[in-house]
Amino acid sequence: MTFGEYVEARDPKVVSNSMKPRTEPCIALYPTLNANGSWRLYNLKTKKLVSRSHYIKVKHTPDSIIHIMNTMAEKGHVTSSDINLAEHVDIPTEQANEPPTIVTQVPDPNIVEQLQNEDSDEEPQDVDDAEMEPVAEPLVEPVIEVGELEEEEVETMIPPAPPTRRSTRGAAGKTTKFDDFLSGATFDGFGMALTNLKVKVALERFGKVAYGAIKDELEQLFIKKKALAPTLLRDFTRTSLYFPILRSHMFLREKYNAIGVFEKIKARLVADGSTQDGDDFHDEDISSPTACLESIFNMLKLVAVEKRHLLILDIGGAYLNAKIDKPVYMYIQPDLVNILLNICPEYAKFKDSMGRMLTQIDKAMYGLVQSAKLWYNTISGVLEKDGYAPNPMDPCVWNKTVNGK
């Protein structure tokens, strides 16, 4: 789904054998990114935000829903008395002709299954198998003259086979939300998008394209940003106190555009910050604020309502613009050292007997525990010099007053 689409979400409070509507009209907001594939929705019936994993996207938004949304936009607030959902909203209801031998519903294969109660934070409790068995109802055979019906109609009247219990289904607990990525023709069988690859796998699969991505990343670190400086081990042991030497990892990622067409291979060299000593840092040194999703939506609303100009920019190697505040050392793995020597042959003297290269990290390397906060402090300093100030509601939203506005 996408933001703003109209969906019918299952109401978890409605009992399946009641006559109440089992779905509620909602507007899709954003995915919650949990294992159940839930979405955050705005309930047009209750005027509240809800999280649902059972939902059906309606292909065409009814005019009644568009009318409701326009009314809400004009008034700014709509009470339940302003909208008669029974009159305006065509809520799709399930057919009453359920299989007579069982009351368990057949799950929609296009909907991700809910593993526990959606509105409850409690852990699911164990239930005896006997309680899970469906309750059978008396079978009442309708008296129908077959000769009066068409052949296709006769086939549709045969009751479907009882569904298998969830614990015995082969797809129990599995999700189908990535099927479109896995089956897409543009991926050439390489799996879903945004998958991290190791150096060896990427070189075997993409060849010169992957090699070029690794070369660009090393040039950025050693030459353009000067984030890494090769160091001899004897100089490290002679001039420094005890500092752990971190490991490095190179990951490559397949990048696709909005329509799923392959664009490029992106390489990123990161430090293994898991081996850093947390006692060396204060909490405020390793905790960086991040923008709230609500702040982004509010910003987009201001742009639309006040007709502002909108600029989106990307800072290449953002973290590498921040200087590091204390010495950190890291090994470069042998396969990357060989590629680096093709770029900077003068670094050959720094290669050790195991084929590694010791480097001193001079910029906020990706993977270090303090890098995010160092980058936040750096970009904040730039904004402050230009007259911006952090918003009191969100430190990642910055405002500037120009000509009284």
C-alpha positions in Angstrom: 0.0 0.0 0.0 0.9 3.6 -0.2 0.1 6.6 2.0 -3.5 7.8 1.7 -5.0 4.7 0.1 -8.5 3.5 1.2 -8.6 0.1 2.8 -11.1 -2.0 4.7 -9.5 -3.2 7.9 -10.8 -6.1 10.0 -12.2 -5.1 13.3 -10.7 -7.5 15.9 -13.4 -6.8 18.4 -16.2 -8.2 16.2 -17.1 -11.9 16.8 -17.1 -13.8 13.5 -20.6 -15.3 14.0 -22.3 -12.0 14.7 -24.2 -9.8 12.3 -22.0 -6.8 12.9 -19.7 -5.5 10.1 -16.4 -7.2 10.2 -14.4 -4.5 8.6 -14.0 -0.7 9.1 -13.1 2.0 6.6 -9.6 3.3 7.1 -7.0 5.4 5.4 -3.5 3.9 5.1 -0.7 6.0 6.8 2.6 4.0 7.1 3.8 0.5 7.8 4.8 -0.4 11.3 7.6 -2.6 10.0 6.8 -5.5 12.4 6.9 -9.2 11.6 3.1 -9.3 11.0 3.2 -6.7 8.2 0.9 -4.4 10.1 0.0 -0.9 8.9 -0.8 2.2 10.9 -4.3 3.3 9.7 -6.7 6.2 10.4 -10.1 4.8 11.2 -12.8 6.9 9.6 -15.4 5.4 11.9 -13.8 6.0 15.2 -11.5 8.9 14.2 -8.5 7.2 15.8 -5.2 5.7 14.8 -5.2 1.9 14.7 -2.7 -0.8 13.8 -4.0 -3.7 11.7 -2.5 -6.6 9.9 -5.7 -7.9 8.4 -6.7 -5.4 5.7 -7.9 -5.3 2.1 -6.9 -2.5 -0.2 -9.9 -1.3 -2.2 -8.9 -0.7 -5.9 -11.1 2.3 -6.4 -11.8 4.8 -3.6 -15.6 5.3 -3.4 -16.9 8.8 -3.9 -18.4 8.7 -0.5 -15.0 8.2 1.1 -13.6 11.1 -1.0 -16.5 13.2 0.2 -15.8 12.3 3.8 -12.1 13.2 3.5 -12.9 16.5 1.8 -15.3 17.4 4.5 -12.8 16.6 7.2 -10.2 18.7 5.4 -12.6 21.7 5.1 -13.8 21.6 8.7 -10.5 20.5 10.3 -12.5 18.3 12.7 -15.5 16.1 12.1 -17.5 14.4 14.8 -19.2 11.0 14.3 -22.6 12.8 14.1 -21.5 14.5 10.9 -21.0 11.3 9.0 -23.5 8.5 8.7 -21.3 5.6 7.8 -24.2 3.3 7.2 -25.4 5.7 4.5 -22.2 6.9 2.9 -19.7 4.1 3.2 -20.1 0.9 1.3 -18.5 -1.5 3.7 -17.9 -4.9 2.0 -19.3 -7.7 4.1 -18.6 -11.4 3.9 -21.2 -13.6 2.3 -23.6 -15.3 4.7 -23.3 -18.6 2.9 -20.5 -20.0 4.9 -19.6 -23.7 4.8 -22.3 -25.5 6.9 -19.9 -28.1 8.4 -17.5 -25.6 10.0 -17.5 -22.1 11.4 -13.8 -21.4 10.9 -13.1 -18.8 8.2 -10.8 -19.5 5.3 -8.0 -16.9 5.6 -7.4 -14.5 2.7 -4.0 -15.6 1.1 -3.2 -12.0 0.3 -3.4 -10.9 3.9 -0.5 -11.4 6.3 -1.7 -13.5 9.2 -1.9 -12.1 12.7 0.1 -14.1 15.2 -1.6 -12.6 18.3 -4.4 -10.1 19.2 -3.8 -6.8 17.5 -5.1 -4.5 20.2 -3.4 -6.4 23.1 0.1 -6.1 24.4 -0.2 -9.3 26.4 1.7 -12.5 25.5 -0.5 -15.1 23.8 -1.5 -17.8 26.2 -1.3 -21.5 25.6 -4.6 -23.0 24.5 -5.5 -26.7 24.7 -5.8 -28.4 21.4 -9.3 -29.5 22.2 -10.4 -25.9 22.5 -8.9 -25.1 19.0 -11.0 -27.7 17.2 -13.8 -26.2 15.1 -17.3 -26.7 16.3 -19.4 -28.6 13.8 -23.0 -27.6 13.0 -25.9 -29.8 11.8 -25.7 -30.2 8.0 -28.9 -29.1 6.3 -29.1 -30.2 2.7 -31.0 -27.7 0.5 -33.6 -29.2 -1.8 -32.6 -28.0 -5.3 -33.6 -29.2 -8.7 -30.3 -29.6 -10.5 -32.0 -29.4 -13.9 -33.0 -25.8 -13.3 -29.4 -24.6 -12.8 -26.5 -24.2 -15.1 -23.5 -26.5 -14.8 -21.3 -23.7 -13.4 -23.8 -22.8 -10.8 -24.0 -26.4 -9.6 -20.2 -26.5 -9.1 -20.3 -23.3 -7.0 -22.8 -24.8 -4.6 -20.5 -27.6 -3.5 -19.3 -26.7 0.0 -15.5 -26.1 0.1 -13.3 -28.4 2.0 -12.8 -27.5 5.7 -9.7 -25.3 6.1 -6.7 -26.8 7.8 -6.0 -25.7 11.3 -3.3 -23.0 11.5 -0.8 -25.2 13.4 -0.8 -27.7 10.5 -0.7 -25.4 7.5 2.4 -25.4 5.5 2.6 -21.6 5.3 1.8 -21.0 8.9 3.7 -18.0 10.2 5.1 -17.1 6.8 4.6 -13.9 5.0 4.0 -13.2 1.3 4.7 -9.5 1.3 8.0 -9.9 -0.5 6.7 -12.1 -3.3 6.5 -9.2 -5.7 10.2 -8.5 -5.2 11.3 -12.2 -5.5 9.2 -12.8 -8.6 10.0 -9.5 -10.4 11.6 -9.9 -13.8 13.9 -6.9 -13.3 15.8 -8.6 -10.5 17.3 -11.3 -12.7 16.9 -13.9 -10.0 19.2 -12.0 -7.6 16.5 -11.9 -4.8 14.7 -8.9 -3.3 16.0 -5.4 -3.4 18.4 -3.8 -0.9 20.2 -7.0 0.0 23.6 -6.7 1.5 26.3 -8.8 -0.2 29.8 -9.8 0.9 32.8 -8.8 -1.2 33.5 -12.2 -2.6 29.8 -12.8 -3.6 29.5 -9.4 -5.1 32.6 -9.8 -7.2 31.5 -13.2 -8.5 28.0 -11.9 -9.3 28.6 -8.4 -10.7 32.3 -8.5 -11.7 33.6 -5.1 -12.8 30.5 -3.3 -11.5 31.1 -4.5 -7.9 34.9 -3.8 -8.3 34.2 -0.2 -9.3 31.9 0.3 -6.4 34.5 -1.0 -3.9 37.2 1.2 -5.6 34.9 4.3 -5.3 34.4 3.7 -1.6 38.1 3.2 -0.9 38.9 6.4 -2.8 36.3 8.3 -0.8 37.7 7.1 2.5 41.4 7.4 1.9 41.7 10.3 -0.7 38.5 12.5 -0.9 37.4 12.5 2.7 40.7 11.5 4.3 38.8 9.5 6.8 41.4 6.7 7.1 45.2 7.0 7.3 47.5 3.9 7.0 49.7 3.3 10.1 52.5 1.0 10.8 52.0 -1.4 13.8 55.2 -0.4 15.4 54.2 3.2 15.4 50.9 2.3 16.9 52.4 0.3 19.8 55.1 3.0 20.4 53.0 6.1 20.6 49.5 5.1 21.9 48.1 3.7 25.0 45.9 0.7 24.9 43.3 1.1 22.1 41.5 -1.9 20.7 42.0 -2.5 17.0 38.6 -2.8 15.4 37.7 -5.1 12.5 36.3 -3.7 9.3 33.5 -5.1 7.0 32.7 -4.2 3.4 29.1 -4.6 2.4 27.6 -4.1 -1.1 24.0 -3.4 -1.8 21.9 -3.6 -5.0 20.2 -0.3 -5.6 16.9 0.0 -7.5 14.9 2.9 -8.5 11.2 3.5 -7.7 10.0 1.2 -10.5 12.3 -1.7 -9.6 14.9 -1.2 -12.3 18.5 -1.9 -11.3 20.6 1.3 -11.0 24.0 0.5 -9.4 25.9 -1.4 -6.7 26.6 0.7 -3.6 29.6 -0.3 -1.4 30.1 0.7 2.2 33.1 0.0 4.5 32.0 0.0 8.1 33.9 -0.4 11.4 32.9 -3.1 13.8 31.8 -0.9 16.7 30.6 -3.9 18.8 34.1 -4.3 20.1 34.3 -0.7 21.4 34.4 -0.2 25.2 31.1 1.4 26.2 32.6 2.6 29.5 34.7 5.1 27.5 31.6 7.0 26.5 28.8 8.9 28.2 25.3 8.2 27.1 24.9 11.6 25.5 28.0 10.9 23.4 26.5 7.9 21.6 22.9 8.8 21.4 21.8 10.9 18.5 18.2 12.2 17.8 16.4 11.1 14.7 13.5 12.8 12.9 10.0 11.6 13.9 7.8 10.3 11.1 5.1 12.7 12.3 7.5 15.6 11.9 8.1 14.6 8.2 4.4 14.5 7.6 3.8 17.8 9.2 6.6 19.4 7.1 5.0 18.0 4.0 1.7 19.4 5.1 3.2 22.9 5.6 4.8 22.7 2.1 1.4 21.9 0.6 -0.8 24.3 2.6 1.6 27.3 2.5 2.8 26.5 -1.0 6.5 26.6 0.0 9.4 25.6 -2.1 10.7 22.1 -1.2 14.3 21.0 -1.6 15.6 17.5 -1.1 19.4 16.9 -1.0 21.7 14.1 -0.2 25.1 14.6 1.5 27.5 12.1 0.1 29.3 10.1 2.9 27.6 12.3 5.5 29.3 10.8 8.6 32.7 11.2 7.0 32.3 15.0 7.2 32.5 14.8 11.0 35.9 14.7 12.7 36.4 12.0 15.3 37.0 13.0 18.9 39.3 10.2 20.2 41.8 7.9 18.5 40.4 4.7 16.9 42.3 2.1 14.9 41.0 -0.5 12.5 42.3 -3.3 10.2 41.5 -3.4 6.5 40.9 -7.0 5.3 43.4 -8.5 2.8 41.0 -8.6 -0.2 40.4 -4.9 0.1 44.0 -4.1 0.6 44.8 -5.6 -2.8 42.3 -3.3 -4.4 43.5 -0.3 -2.4 47.1 -0.9 -3.6 45.9 -0.6 -7.2 44.7 2.9 -6.3 47.6 4.0 -4.0 50.7 1.8 -4.7 52.6 3.9 -2.1 50.6 2.2 0.7 52.4 -1.1 0.0 54.8 -0.6 3.0 51.8 -0.6 5.4 50.7 -4.1 4.4 51.6 -6.6 7.1 52.6 -10.3 6.9 48.9 -11.4 7.0 48.0 -9.1 4.1 46.1 -6.6 6.4 46.6 -2.9 6.7 46.3 -1.0 10.0 44.6 2.4 9.7 43.8 5.3 12.0 40.2 6.5 11.8 40.1 10.3 11.6 36.5 10.8 10.7 33.2 9.5 12.0 33.3 6.1 10.4 30.1 4.2 9.8 29.7 1.5 12.5 31.4 3.4 15.4 29.1 4.0 18.4 29.8 7.7 18.5 29.5 8.5 14.7 25.8 9.4 14.7 26.1 11.9 17.4 29.3 13.4 15.9 27.5 13.9 12.6 24.5 15.5 14.4 26.8 17.9 16.1 28.6 18.7 12.8 25.4 19.4 10.8 23.9 21.3 13.7 26.9 23.6 13.9 26.6 24.4 10.2 22.9 25.2 10.6 23.4 27.4 13.6 26.0 29.5 11.8 23.4 30.1 9.0 20.7 31.3 11.5 18.7 28.1 12.0 17.5 27.0 15.4 16.2 23.5 16.5 12.5 23.2 16.9 11.6 22.6 20.6 9.3 19.7 19.6 11.9 17.8 17.5 15.6 18.5 17.6 15.9 17.2 14.0 13.6 19.9 12.7 15.3 23.2 12.3 13.6 26.6 11.6 14.9 29.9 10.3 13.0 33.2 10.5 13.3 35.3 7.3 11.6 38.7 6.9 9.4 37.9 9.9 8.3 34.5 8.6 
